[in-house]
Amino acid sequence: MKIALSIAAAAVSLFAAMPASASVLDTVKQRGTLNCGTDNTAPGFGYLNTKTGKMEGFDVDFCRAIAAGVLGDATKVNYVVVTDKSRFTALQTGQVDVVFAHTTMKPARESAITIDFLPITFWDGTGAMVKAASKVTKFDDLAGASLCTTQGSGTEALLASLVKERGWTNKVLTYENLEKLFGALGSGRCDAMITDKTALAAWRGNSAKPDDYFILPEMLEKSPFAGFVVANDSRWRNALRWITFAMIQAEEDGLTSAKVDEAKTSSDPVMKRFLGLDGTFGADFGIPADFVAQVVKQVGNYGEVYDRNLGPKTPFYIDRKGTPNALFKDGGTMISPLWN
């Protein structure tokens, strides 16, 4: 009995001495730069502005927000271009710390690919775009047509299912990214471009002759977009979850990038905790106490990010009103848990 107890005690002592596995959070803080995976061919979400030489877009701003919240500086981002096919591998092999690349949240991706999704940041839906000259007006008109989408996307599996269900004999082509996909439609290599409706609207609006293209009215599948991180790293995942929630809560509170300094003088205890003036949110997450203030001041609240990239003054305007992308108080789904 004494021998057994000694062995057990030794095992406990050895286990206690073993260092806990390092979190991506520690790696990012030590490196001083965030490696963020995103697309560079999705106007409005992630694309390279050839005039400025800078990455821009809705997803890109979430990369910037994570850098602001974790490192205190929204510019401390190394953008790693990923495709629908490479985005999960890039994360699992450590090339990136997080991915924001118009990725649809699905259970199979968390179970089979072993990733953890962050909160939903945008609701989209799968659609189809054709050349206006084709006279196609609805999806059922595409029986026998050549359909194209991106390699490794959920849409690839969706198309296979839809074609099988209808008993069609359509040819389905896949391309590496959205740029090549749109090029295939424009050159006539395929009759319909199938992907997220926002991407269709962006490529149509950004084309030399938008009226040459027509987006079919049907939504083939709902697509809730979310960023994602490696599975089972709760320190990293939780910090990023609450940075994302902070941007939504800031919009609900009317806290904009221009009002952060004024809000720091507030006597409201909830606002003081929200901005890191009281409480231990930041320390408990392992990030700066004022992480919310840094995110909102440097990048903006959720509404500011949306308007900058997808608002009425952009070529990619997608109205939030009456959609899931509106705040919960306005009839949408964008809501943050309490910060009490």
N, C-alpha and C positions, 0 to 999 in steps of 0.2 A: 504493500500500500504506500509506504514511504517513497519507494522508487517511482511509482506511478505519479505520485504527487509532485515529486521533484522534476520529472519529465514534463508534466503539465505546466509547472511554474516556469521552467526554462523556455517552453514554447511561447507562453504568454509574454515573457520578458523579451524574447527575440522578436515577436510580432510587434511589440510596443516600440522597439528600437528601429524597426524598418520605416524608412521615410514614405510618406504618402505619395502616390503617383502625382507627378507635376501636372497642373492644369494648363490648358492653352493660355489661360489668363496670365500665368506667371511667365510663360514664354514671350507673349506679346509685350508685357511690361518690361522684361529684360531686353528684348530686341529694340523697343522704342518705336516700332512701326507695325501697323496692322497690314497683313497680307489678305486682301479682300478679293474674292473671286466674283467677277461680274462679266456681263456681255459687253461687246463694243459695236454690236450691229443692230441694236434695238432702240431706235429713236424714241426719246421720251423716258426710257428706262435706263439704258446703259449704252452709250455710244461715244465715239471719239469725235469731238468737234474739230474738224480739220482747220477751221479758221483760227481757233485759239490753241489748238494742240492739247486740249484738256478733256478728260473724261467728264461727261455730264449725264444727268438723268435721275429719275426717281430712285432706282436701286443704288446708283452711285452715291446719292445723298445719304442713304442709310449706311453705306460704308463709312462716309465722313462722320456720321453721327456716332458710330461705334468708336471711331478713333478719338473723337472729342470727349466721349464719356469715359473711356478707359485710359487714354493718354493725355487728355486735356488739350489736344490740338487736332482739329479736323483735317489738317493737311498731312498728318503722319500716316498716309495710306499708300501702300504699294498695290496698284490695281493689277490683278492677274486675270487675263482674259480667259474665260471658260466658255465652252459650248454646251448644248443640251447633253451631248454624249460624254464630255469630259468633266463636268462640274462635280459629280460625286467622287470620282477617282481623285481629282485635284484635292479634295478635302481629306479623303482617307489616306492619301500619301503625304500629307503635311505640306503641300504646296501652298495651301491657303488656310486661314484661320476661321473663316466664315464665308458663306456664299450668299449673295443677293443677286439672283439672275432669273427673274420672272419664272420661278419654280412653283409648280402646283403642289400643295400639300396633299399627300395621299398616304393611307395607312401602310401600304406595301413598301413605301420608301423608308418609313421608320422601322419597319419590322425586318424586311429582307436586306435593305442596303445599310441598315444600322446607322441612321443619322437622327438627330433631334431637331425638329422644326422650332423656329421662333414664332412669335405671334403673327397672325395674318396681317399683311400690310396693304393688300390690294385684292379686290375681287374682280375677276375677269371671266371670260367664257370663250370656248373654242368656236371659231367661225371659218368661213370660206370666202375668198376673194377671187373674182374672175375678171377677165377683160370685158368691158362694157359692150364691145362689138360682138361678143359671143351670144348676147341676148338671153343668157341664163339668168333666171330671176329667183330660183329656189334650189335648195340642195338636191331635191329629187331629180332635177334636170341634169344632174351630173352622172347619171348612169352611163357607164362605158367610157367616161372621160378619164384623162390622165390626171391623177391627183398627186400633189407633192407636199411634203412637210419636212421638218428637221430631224436629223438622225438622233436616236436616243431619247426622243421626247415622248411624253405620254400620249401625244396626238398620234404618233406612229401606231401604237397599239389600238387606239380609238378608231382610227381609219380601217384597220384590218377587221375590227369587229363590225363596224357599220357596213362595210362592203359585203362581209359574209352574211349578215342579217338580211340584207336586201337581195342577195343572190346575184350581185353585180360581178362583172369580170373586169373591173377597173385595174389599170396599171397604177401602182403607188411608187413614187420615186422619193428618195430622201436626200437631203443636202446638209452640209456641215453647219451652216448658220443661216440667219435670216437674210443676209445680203445675197447669198447664193440662191436662196429660195425665191426671193423676189425677182432675181435675174432670170430664173428658170421660167417664171410666169411671163415676164416681159418678153422673153425671146421665143415663147411658144413651146418650150420643151415640156410644159405641163399646162393643163387647162384650168386648174384651180389651185390656189395656194391655201393650205389649211394650217392654221395656227391660232394663237390667241387674238381675239378681236382687237385688242389695243395695238398689237404689233401690226395688224392689217391696216388699221386706221393711220398709224404712224407712217408706214411705208407708202400708203396711198397719198397722204397729205404732204409727204416729203418728195414725191415724184415730180418730174417736170410737167406732167399732164395728169393731174388727179382724176379728171373726168374720164380718163381712159379706163379706169378701174371701178368695179362695183362690188361692194361687200354684201353678201347675201344676208337676209334678215335672221335666219335661224341661229340659235346658240346650240351647238352640238353637245357641249358638256360644260358644266361650271368649273371655274379654275381659280381657287383661292391661292394667291401668291404669298410665300413666306420665305424668309431667310432660313438657313440651316447651318448647324454645327455638328461636330463629331458627337456620337452617342456617348452617354454616361459620363460626361464631364459637367457636373451640375454647377460648379463654380463659374465656369465660362458661360454656360447656357443661361443661368439665372441672371447674371450681370447684363447680358445682352437682351434678355426678355424685358427687363425693367427699363433699360434705356429706350427700347421700342415703345413700351407702354407710356413712358414719360412724355414722348412726343405727342401721343394722342391726348393724354391728360392735359398737357400744356394748351393744346388747341381748345379743349373743353373749358378750361379756365380763362381763356382769352389772353394767355401769356405768350407774347410774340418775342421775336429776337430783339426788337426795339424796346421792349418793356421789362427785360430781365433786371437791369440795374435798379429800376424804380420798385420792382416787386420785392427786392431784397430789404426794403425798408418797411415791409408789411408787418403788422402785428398779429396777423392770422397765424396761429400755431401750425396749421396744416401746411400753409404756404412756406413757412419757415423750415419745416422738415423737408418739404418737397425740394427746396433750393439748397438744402444741406447746411443751413444756418443753425439748426438744432437736430438732435437725433443722431443715429449711427448708420443710416442706410448705406452710405458710401463705404464706410469702414467694414461693415458686415459683408458687403459684396466684394471687397478687396480693391475698390476703385476710389478715385478722389471724392471727398465729401460733397463737393459742388458739381458732381457729374451732370445733374439735370440742368443746372444753370449754364454749364459749358456747352451742352448739346443744343439747347434752345437758342443761346446767344450766337453760336457759331454756325449752326445749320438751320435752325428754325423749328417751329412746331410742325405737327403732321400736315396741317392745312397749308402752311407756308411752303413746305416741300412739294405738296401736291400741286399748288398753283404755279410754282416756279417751273415745274416740268410738264404738267398736264393741264394747266389752267387755260382760261379763255384768251390769254395773250400769247399762247404757244401755237405752233402748227399742229400740235397733237391733242388739241382740246378734247377732254372727256369729262362731261358734266357729272358732278357728284350727286346732284340733287335727285332724290328719289331712287338712289342706288345703294347697295350695301357699303359703298365707300364713304357715305356721309357719316357724320357722328351719330352715335346711338340716340342722342337727344333730338336729332333731326330726322329720325326714322331709319338710320342706317345701322351698320354693325360695328363701327369703330368705337370701341369703348375700352377704358383702362380699369383695372381693379382699383379699389380704394387705396389711398396713400396715408391713411390714418396711422 
